[in-house]
Amino acid sequence: MFLLSIGGGAVALFLAVALLAKKERHLAENLLSITLLLQAFDLFLRGYIEGQGYRSFPFLIGLDRSLPLLYGPILYLLAASAAGQIRRLTPIHLLHLIPFIFHLLLMAPFYLKNQATRIFLQERYIPGVAMLEPSPVFLFGLKALVLLCYLIAAFAAMARYERLLREFYSDIERHALSWLRLLFLVPVAQCLILCGSLLFHLLYLPWFVRINVPGGYYALHLLFAALAGMQLFRSPGRWRSTVDIERLLEPEPVEGTEAKEKYQKTRLEQGLAEEYRERLMHHMEETRPYTDPLLTLPQLAKQVGIPAHHLSQVLNGLLGMNFYAFVNGYRIGYAKELLGKADGPANVLEVAFAAGFNSKSAFNTYFRKETGMTPTEFRRQTIGRTEGGGGEKKKAQ
């Protein structure tokens, strides 16, 4: 475990420095580098404890007990910044340090003890008499609870981001945070380890046994760093593809304060909504704007001559779907039309691009979801039926 801790800490530190060395960095990259630095320090502390380095330098004893309270806040801020909900850090975000500071204050009496006492408390555990931290079982549960709450908030932020993407974009694949959600499964596993350890301690271990963070928790630090490193080196511009959702949600500028307030409160009347719907459908059928793979709701609204917020109301209110589903519904319909033609594009990839999809994988996934079959199966079935029908007509004649 000592070598794993030192080696894992070195890997996390290298990745953090590599991120910080970039000239232009997204806020999320800065927060990820801080996360990696914390993990590197945590792993080095684990090696420091495992290798008994505290015997010659006891001043770092106890810090490993406080660090878990930093991961929840930093992971939440990372997710929120990647989801475009936080543009920059402000003093108000320091409130997330309250659990960590609270724990440090509880540990203050330990830090004031002499070196020999610190070493003794690290190696011995006598409940109620000789302890590193007061109420260790309660605080262990608090650490697991804080991490759990922040992870729930982080996943909620990512879910909101991807839900809003569907309201504005027709190609969410470039902006989706599926890779970040995958990365966050590592701290989820760490949270489960903490909760499982607490439950096992309460149910099966005697009260005089110290509760410690299991080694698997630290091994997952290395997995987190490895996954983050692979993603960042494979797609170095990944953070630039995220969208500032909060800016998209800002109301369009209107001259005058009164006009702006009226604009924000105005709801679309039924008659005008129907008119907008008809205009929209005519535009979709006649000009096929959905063949543009980068089409966005503001662009379509400008083409049709409808305010963007009114177009959103028409889609969600009258048609009962978001922008992503609306546009891709037309793309699938056009793709089916092309696949049903015997003289249509021979290559499925050509059909995908012609219909407005920017990748074959996205086209295949969405097509199968809508039709229950692959594009190739649909073409074989449709053209086969057409040729079969033509053959029967010739036979009858």
Buried (B, 14 or more C-beta within 10 A) or exposed (E): EBEBBBEBBBBBBBBBEBBBEBEEBBBBBBBBBBBBBBBBBBBBBBBBBBBEBBEEEBEBBBBBBBBBBBBBBBBBBBBBBBBBBBEEEEEEBEEBBEBBEBBBEBBEEBEEBEBEEBBEBBEEBEBEEEBBBEEBBEBBBBBBBBBBBBBBBBBBBBEBBBEBBBBBBBBBBBBBBEBBBEBBBBBBBBBEBBBEBBEEBEEEEEEEEBBBBBBEBBBBBBBBBBBBBEBBEEEEEBBEEBBEBBEBEEEEEEEEEEEBEEBEEEEBEEEEBEEBBEBBEEBBEEEBBBBBBEBBBBBBBEBBEBBBBBBBBBBBBBBEBBBBBBBBBBBBEBBBEBBBEEEBBEEBBEBBBBBBBBBBEBBBEBBBEBBEEBBEBBBEBBBEEEEEEEEEEEEEE
